[in-house]
Amino acid sequence: MNPITIIIIYFTIFLGPVITMSSTNLMLMWVGLEMSLLSIIPLLTNNKNPRSIEAATKYFITQATASMIILLAIVLNYKQLGTWMFQQQTNNMLLNITLISLSMKLGLAPFHFWLPEVTQGIPLHTGLILLTWQKIAPLSIMFQIYQFANPTIILTLAITSIFVGAWGGLNQTQMRKIMAYSSIAHMGWMLAILPFNPNLTLLNLMIYIMLTIPMFMILMTNISTTINSISLLWNKTPMVLTITSLLLLSLGGLPPLTGFLPKWIIITELLKNNCTIMATLMAMMALLNLFFYTRLIYSTAMTTFPTNNNSKMFTYHETPKYNFILPTLTSLSTLTLPLSPLLVL
């Protein structure tokens, strides 16, 4: 692809969510969503194979449908109230369909079916953008309209996503699908606390991105897309496998790693608001997430499966080629828990 074209595409991907976050006008927010949608399509189809084309088609159809529903709600709201922002007087039906369409864009359950398939069919670096930067724009709109929306619908979407993210990742062997189900579960946690304390949603999003970026960097550097390919790392770069294990445990929310911080604070906040049953279910599903991450670590780092490939029997250490970003992000994503009082304040 032409370098100038790549620069324009990445600049538009960067600019779309920035426009959405900085706008108080629903039409401008919608324009930002469309910029981020249309600019990522060329990256999805960069690899000319049927799987990438299928993934790009699924992504475009789902996102275009959600955008059409959001635009319908914006126009009807303007016709009803004469304003380009939702108000207390906005029809509940318009708010509900906006929530549903934003859930489609975020990949929240039960509108999540496209996310694992699309993530599996695209390159790792595009998957990283899809699971991190592309989530910011829809979440920023939810952040601005949550006080007008029905909290029951928000909490229902949240708990459904947490269940789907936990159960869906159990039987996966592809790392991209595991990361997709991890994204669904984390989005559920963010949405669960949104009606009570939206600042914790931002904290959870920040920590989720901080955990996901180094994980994808390791997968990209070693071209590892399956559990089997990660299990081959122990005899070449054992330190990388150790870092991967720490990151997975942090994603699962094991104390005293950084991933435990948002889960701890969110459950505490839910208990303060008398949501005991929901907090209990979320904690149980967090254990299920932690179980399949731990099983992944066990099968890659602690066992050697029967194989005809003798390369696992020999140790030949390689010097990993990483820049300074990976060690920095890994340290932040595993050792930030002592800073929790500062983050909460």
Salt bridges, closest charged atoms under 4 A:
GLU54 OE2 - LYS58 NZ 2.87
GLU117 OE1 - ARG51 NH2 3.69
GLU117 OE2 - LYS177 NZ 3.39
